[in-house]
C-alpha cells in the first residue's frame, strides 16, 4: 500500500515514514525543505533499508501534486506539511493562512480526483484555544490564541465539509500535542533550520553549548511553578499514532488526541533533561511569548480505545533520545 506523506522530510513526517515502512507500507515523500533537510530522506533509507521516492515540491502547487498522483498508485495521504511556529504565525499571519490552508485544499482535491479515500491530517492541540484541561475531542473548538492554531481549525472544518459531501472520503484528524525526542538510533531527530522555535532542540543546543542559556518565556502562569505546562510526547509514539490512525481509518471523520495525558512544565522538562543526561542547562526567565497559553495536555482515552494505541515512552526516554541525536548531529547547513 503506497502512502503519500507530505512534509515527509520534516521532524514528524520523517519519523512517520519510518514507522510506516516498519509497518509494511510503501511511502512517497513530498517536501519543499523549508523546515527540513534533504539528508533526512537518506537517513530514512539507512534506518529502514528501503528506497523511497522523494519529490522536492511545495504541496500548494496543484499541478506538481497531481503529477505525483498520476505517477504513483497512492492509496492514502498523511498530511504533515505546514508552517508551525506559533510566534512566527503572529508576525506573519497571511503566510500561515496561505500555506497551511491551500496545501490542505490541494491534497484533498487530488484525493477526490484520483479516488484516494484515506486521509490523515496532522492537526494540533492549539485548536482547543484556552479550554479547560485536559482537552477532550468533544470540546468545542474555541478561537485560538494564534494564527497557526486558526489555520488548523479552519482545515478541520474544511475536511469535515468535504466528508459530508463525499461519502467515500474518510478522514482521521490527529490533534497532537508537543512532540520531542528522536529515533532511538540517534540518526534522525529534530533539526530545525536556524534558531529552534521548539523547546527541546533549544535545550539540546544549550547542552551542547551552541547557546549560552535557555530563554524560558514567562514564569507567572497559573501553574505549579509558573512556567507553561505541555503534554510532551515522544516523536516515535506520535509516528506510531499516525500508522494506527491510517490502519484503523473508517467511514466519515474521526478526531483523536495524540499525547500522553500528562502535563509537564518547562522547568520540569529542563530538570528531567539534566538528570537523564548528566548535563547542566543554564536558563533565564524572559517575557511571555505572544500566543502561548498556560497549560495544554490531553485526554487520550479515545485514541487508546479506538486506535489501540498508547504513548509508551516516558519523559526520561524523550530526553535521552533527543540528546543522543544532538550529539550525533553536526548542524552543518545542507
C-alpha angles and dihedrals in degrees: 000000000000116000125191112218114195112205087019094152092056130090101273095027095054093051089046089054090054092050091047093051091047088053092054102262127130116228137208114196127209120182135148091210093233092134099015145051134243089233088074091071093054090046091053088053091050094049096044101030087227130120115231130195111240128195119190098211139124111249090219085072102091096189093052092048092048089054089060093049089051093051100043135049094239112187100172142013130217107193109205098143118112147099110277115174110120096202094046091050089060089054096041108030097155092054090052095046093048097045102040099040099040092048090055092048092050095049094045090048092051091048091055093044094050099037098251107152104176116083126169114191123201103221128164144237087243088085089074091067112192098339122147115278137276094052114226125196091237093061119110113259103245127202104283126230095239142033092247090062091045091055090054093048091049092049090051090054091047092052091047090054092048091052091050090054097041114047095191095053112099123194134187113194113201115201101194129187128211114331116203137158129050143249110297091243089069088226098107133030143120108331108164121193106247125344112359119251093194126076104235099053089048090052091051092048091051089050088053089048094242086127127031096227146352118255111221110202104225135337097201100082118124092258133112095270099018096252126111118278121219138172103243114199128187109252092231091055087051091048091051088050089060090052091049091050092050095046093048099038113142140186116299127008127316129186124207135180113223110200141099097260090238127107121220124186124226091250091048091053091049091051092046090053092050093050095043095050106025095239136122122238112199112206142180128205112235135172121299117273117245112258098021122129129207102246138008127172136142142248099217101179094111094054091044091053105036101031095035085227131135134175102249104177120083131216092266090057091047091054094045094050093045091053093045090055093045091054091051096045120089099196094223113155110249 
